[in-house]
Amino acid sequence: MTLGEIRRDLQEIRHYYMMPSVFDDTAKTATPHAVLGKVKLYKDTLLNAPPKLYIIYVLLYEQNNTQAALAEEWGYSPEYVYKMNMALCEYLQQHLNA
């Protein structure tokens, strides 16, 4: 997988977590949306990730925070949070392509 594909998947995962009941309820009566598989794959891949990367995943994609909001809340520069997100994407790329 390329970094671009991972970023697109992460955006889809973010959409899932915005309204999980829509996807989950539909999956009970119809063919589940493909994003459900991505949610499970990415979550499983991150179970052994360094805690910092897992936290970034949860806060950015599951809790729908922005990088700017996290930087402000944590007192870090936006560039640092961006680098942490890039490290997350690179971790995912390395482990999803293994």
N, C-alpha and C positions, 0 to 999 in steps of 0.2 A: 504494500500500500504506500502511496505517496503521502507527503505531509498535507497536500491539498485535499486528498480523499479523507484523511483523518479529520481535518478541520471541518469538512462538510458533514461528516458523521457526527462530530461533536455538536454542530449546530442543530442537527436533527434530534439528537439526544436532548438538547436543551428544550426543543419544542415539545418533546415527550413529557419532560418534567414540568412544563408549564400547565399541562392539562392531562395528567396521567389517566384520570378516570375515563376520558373520552376513548383513549386507546385500549385500556383494559376492559372496559365494558363492551366495546365493539368486538374485541377478541373472543369474548364469551359466546357470541352469536354468529360471528362471521370469521373469515380468514384473518388472522392477526396481521397487523401492519408490520412491514419489515423492520421498522424502528425498534420493535420489541426485542428482536434478535440482537440488534446492535447494542441496546441498553445492557443486555445480559453479557454479551461478549466483552464490552469495555469494562463493565463492573468486575467481571471475573478476571480480566487482565490486570486490573489495578489492585487486586487483593494482596499481592506481594510487592507492590510498588513502595518506594520510600514514602514515609508518612507525609512529607511536604507535598509530594505530587498528588497523593490521594486527597489531601485537604483542598488543593487547588481544583481538582476535578469536582469534588462535591460542592464547593462554594461557587464555582463558575457555572457548572453545567447542571447540577441537580438543584441548586438553590437559586440559579438564574441571576447571580450578581455580575456586574461588569468588572473589568480589570481596574478601571478608574475608581470604582466604589471600594474595591478591596484595598487598593493602594491607600486611599484616604483613611479607611477604617483601621488598617494596620500601621499606618504611619510610614509606609514604604513609598519609594518613587514608582510612578506608573511603569517606568522602564524595567524595574526589578520584577514587578508582577508579570509584565509581558515576557520577560526571560523565563520566569517560572512556568508560564503557560507553554512557552516553546519547549522547555525541558519535558513537560508533560507530553506534548505531541511527539517529541523524539523518542521518549520512553515507549509510548504506544506503538510508534512505527517499528521500533526495534523488536518489541515483543509480539506484535501482531504478524510480523513478517518472519518470525522464527519457525 
